[in-house]
Amino acid sequence: MLTEIEQVMAVSAATQQVLLGLSALGYGAIWRSGPACFTQKTKELLSLEETDQIVGLIYVGTPKEKSSSIPEIDLGNHLEWVRD
């Protein structure tokens, strides 16, 4: 079983790989924490347990002027949009 710090380090490493992958695909992304990570409402929206911890949220976007090198990817099968 990983210690708490090892779990945070593993999440950090995995998140960095996600950010690098998004960048390679031509997307802009940022990993942020903040108030949204520490509310019960967020845990409910994400169907998390009371003891689960959110270490950050990844925000992804595209440039205003789309480059022809950015592949078209259907993210609909991989994402769930949560709205208040």
C-alpha positions as CSV (number, residue, x, y, z in Angstrom):
1,M,0.0,0.0,0.0
2,L,1.3,3.4,-1.0
3,T,1.8,6.0,1.7
4,E,-0.2,9.3,1.3
5,I,2.8,11.2,-0.1
6,E,3.5,8.4,-2.6
7,Q,-0.1,8.6,-3.8
8,V,0.1,12.4,-4.2
9,M,3.4,11.9,-6.1
10,A,1.9,9.2,-8.4
11,V,-1.1,11.5,-9.2
12,S,1.3,14.4,-9.9
13,A,3.4,12.3,-12.3
14,A,0.3,10.9,-14.1
15,T,-1.2,14.5,-14.4
16,Q,2.0,15.7,-15.9
17,Q,1.8,13.0,-18.5
18,V,-1.8,14.0,-19.3
19,L,-0.7,17.6,-19.7
20,L,2.2,16.6,-22.0
21,G,-0.2,14.5,-24.1
22,L,-2.7,17.3,-24.4
23,S,0.1,19.7,-25.5
24,A,1.3,17.2,-28.1
25,L,-2.2,17.1,-29.5
26,G,-2.2,20.9,-29.8
27,Y,-4.4,21.7,-26.8
28,G,-3.8,24.1,-24.0
29,A,-4.2,22.8,-20.5
30,I,-3.6,23.8,-16.9
31,W,-3.8,21.9,-13.7
32,R,-5.3,24.0,-10.9
33,S,-6.5,23.6,-7.4
34,G,-8.6,26.1,-5.5
35,P,-11.9,26.3,-3.7
36,A,-13.7,24.0,-6.2
37,C,-11.4,21.1,-5.1
38,F,-12.4,21.4,-1.5
39,T,-16.2,21.5,-1.5
40,Q,-18.7,18.8,-0.7
41,K,-20.7,19.8,-3.8
42,T,-17.7,18.9,-6.0
43,K,-17.4,15.5,-4.4
44,E,-21.1,14.9,-4.9
45,L,-21.0,16.0,-8.6
46,L,-18.0,13.6,-9.1
47,S,-19.6,10.8,-7.1
48,L,-16.7,10.7,-4.7
49,E,-16.6,9.3,-1.2
50,E,-16.4,11.6,1.9
51,T,-12.8,10.4,2.4
52,D,-11.7,10.9,-1.2
53,Q,-9.4,13.9,-1.9
54,I,-9.2,16.1,-5.0
55,V,-5.7,17.3,-5.7
56,G,-6.6,19.5,-8.7
57,L,-8.7,19.9,-11.8
58,I,-7.4,19.9,-15.4
59,Y,-8.8,22.7,-17.6
60,V,-8.4,22.0,-21.3
61,G,-9.0,24.4,-24.2
62,T,-8.2,25.1,-27.8
63,P,-6.5,28.1,-29.4
64,K,-8.8,30.8,-31.0
65,E,-7.1,30.1,-34.3
66,K,-7.1,26.4,-34.9
67,S,-3.9,24.9,-36.4
68,S,-4.3,22.3,-39.1
69,S,-1.9,20.1,-37.1
70,I,-4.5,19.5,-34.3
71,P,-6.2,16.2,-34.9
72,E,-10.0,16.1,-34.5
73,I,-10.8,13.8,-31.6
74,D,-14.3,12.9,-30.4
75,L,-14.0,13.3,-26.7
76,G,-17.7,12.6,-26.1
77,N,-17.1,9.0,-25.3
78,H,-14.4,9.9,-22.8
79,L,-15.8,12.8,-20.9
80,E,-18.9,13.6,-18.8
81,W,-19.8,17.3,-18.6
82,V,-21.0,18.4,-15.2
83,R,-23.1,21.5,-14.9
84,D,-24.7,23.1,-11.8
